[in-house]
């Protein structure tokens, strides 16, 4: 993404459900130090950006360690990285494994071309911390026990359409 300062770009990395392993964090730090100004930006969609990357470093950064390689370079409309809360592994209210579901949905849909950018959010319980209904497609965990909401799937897009099938 082009920045306000001429010749500089912000490089967004593919992060599913906001989860990164420590080797990935180290690689991101190394890339930010080598190709940017040593800064990292956390996006509202649980992603990571390396700002202040000179244009002549973009091709080198794209080939940097495998932990940083991302799919779908470019600004065409695609299914974006799936966001997720901590789910039942961490949250006492969680009833579904949100990160695992996010990984599965991301494997199937990430980067697929669509008429406009398409966002997916997964909440692991009825508290809905990922605000599933504010995404184009979302899911939140629930329970069919008395007094609890059943699992909900929402489609918040004003322009509904079918996603492409797997080939």
Secondary structure by P-SEA (a helix, b strand, c coil): cccccccbbbbbbbbccccccaaaaaaaaaaaaaccccbbbbccccccccccccccaaaaaaaccccccccccccccccccbbbccccccccccccaaaaaaaaaaacccccccccbbbbbbbccccccccccccccbbbbbbcccccccbbbbbcccbbbbccccc
